[in-house]
């Protein structure tokens, strides 16, 4: 099993899928000549040529709408947004068209399209470029929402996304591109709707997804030194949401803390908490606690940006309250 | 769970007198219930078959909760007495097989339902207006219900005193609950013992705290010479023999207080709003009676109007009944003023906390031969100290003194106690 960065896991998976299936093509701003803002598509223009690696104008509504048409007619576009914040310009195409074509057409047409790019904060890109949009896109039926936190899941989930018959919101994170990890070879696939148990423990269930997995694991290691063993669940996909794994864990630990990058009001953590209360109420020995970002536009100043985000200490504190 | 007094928020099922499957006639005793004050038997309000016992023996249930179901033959299942519908338990295993049977031919119970149906204790927390709620995690509630543990008897060690899983486990294991896992081990050999208050004592604690914190008390003490009162009791016993057997000095004091209250109605009162005092036209005296785990206050109705020997008989019934816990709920309600007598415990004098919302309470000390000055000479006389505690919002020191002076006058001229007319007649 090779040791790859998250970035290389994505790139190698794109290459393998493009080699496997001639319908797969890439499209986005600066992905060809420049190699992608985060270099995920570096070298692919040379390898596949301008018909399969398409540099677009700065026009998200245009090229995402174009991707929808391509997908409806049989291609499998993988579209990069420079950050997920820019998808808001194309929100109408994604939400009103991509998510609803299958429904409106009575199943006659689908949109097998992946939109991928960095989501959320962590690299000092200020309020307009740091938003975490999983709760927004998780809201709409007709979309899949995946958020890999590790190089292995970046590969396995991207492969599932490219092979899916419906539009996939694929949420990467700028702070994860350099993360290294073992990535299974071959036709490695991670199915949607199946959370991963990233660490096993009996005392409290920690539920998270995306980049906050790593600070959650660090918190769990810290707590283990004090004798508190955490079950850490990485949701991996937010739509579908694997509540079964969460509930199974909570039934063992009787306590839960839910961690998300931003959110808070109307966030993913709130949804997970609701699911726990609905399905495991009688198993709870303490109120479920959430750790979310602060309820502010993301500050640019590094010190403030760090304060506005979850971190290991906040998670440790929340867990201690829960196991008190 | 029927509401047997205004203050009752929950009751405990002490024992079931019928079993599931028994035929029940209207008026049959179903169960014995313990409240803060009294044990009572509850009767079936309709006939049928006892199809389900929802609240097991030894378990608390809030007022209004369903504690059992009676399946009227072919009719609608009957609720337990006085059950308002709002405490319908959640659908699930607790709704036993007979509970929903609306026809005479009830389906055979499925094994899982039959196993789960009986003795699921209601959570002692649900009723509207309940002042204190047992804080327990859902898991702790479930475990307690499964094991028939009464949560009100569990001490919570979670945040804010919440009962959590470890408290139930500790109780089930017969050990005091351990603190949260990461905490340091406690030193061996505890320096104190935590003793849980009885339910009655908990109720007393709430009520005296409420009274003492909200009623501005003041206290007035006076000494009464009891020589003539003692003589009167001796004479009555001689004259009436066994018929006066129950007569005690306390009865004379009660009678004197009752007559004095009729003469001074400003103390036979309660403050109903910041602007209004309600003066009662009848005198119902609460008699403080010590019982093994606390204190109860049966009520002597129309104490001012009862002939002395009748009063003595009724007081004896109330006091003995209270000690044996066999009084009816009616015997505890409606007092307008109270008397507490610690004379038999060799107490010289004391002051009592008003039994709110009443406006006063008379504290009676022992009768003691003491040197007093009479006609310039020191003589020995049986003396007794009376202390009245008064709600200062209702009257002031002069009013309290006037009441005490009247009690004193009556006890020192006890012939006045033999009539039922107003003492100043």
Interface residues (C-beta under 8 A of the other chain):
Chain A: X203 X226 X227 X228 X254 X281 X282 X283 X284 X285 X286 X320 X321 X323 X324
Chain B: X137 X138 X139 X140 X141 X142 X158 X159 X162 X164 X165 X180 X181 X182
